[in-house]
Amino acid sequence: MTYVITSPCIDVQDQACVEVCPVDCIHFDEGEDRMLYISPDECIDCGACEPACPVSAIFAEDDVPGEESAFTQVNSLWFEDKAAARAKVEELKPA
């Protein structure tokens, strides 16, 4: 299991989660991404990020609400194909 960042992060990018992550598994490209992404390969499932998020955008993978389930794949996709992940974010929540 890993943690997943969902739609409330879009266009917010508070980064409080980045500050508390002990393994630096939360990433984004400033000026290119509308949200942050958690690496499923780097996340150690500590949960420190979840309470740090001011917009409640972070969930344990098994607890992602149904309407946010697409973001599980989006988080993983960003680490394989950033352009495809960005396109999916645009599709799910247009600017």
Stockholm file with secondary structure:
# STOCKHOLM 1.0

chainA/1-95         MTYVITSPCIDVQDQACVEVCPVDCIHFDEGEDRMLYISPDECIDCGACEPACPVSAIFAEDDVPGEESAFTQVNSLWFEDKAAARAKVEELKPA
#=GR chainA/1-95 SS CCEEECGGGTTTCCCHHHHHCTTCCEECCTTTCSSCEECTTTCCCCCCHHHHCTTCCEEEGGGCCGGGTHHHHHHHHHTTCHHHHHHHHHHHSCC
#=GC SS_cons        CCEEECGGGTTTCCCHHHHHCTTCCEECCTTTCSSCEECTTTCCCCCCHHHHCTTCCEEEGGGCCGGGTHHHHHHHHHTTCHHHHHHHHHHHSCC
//
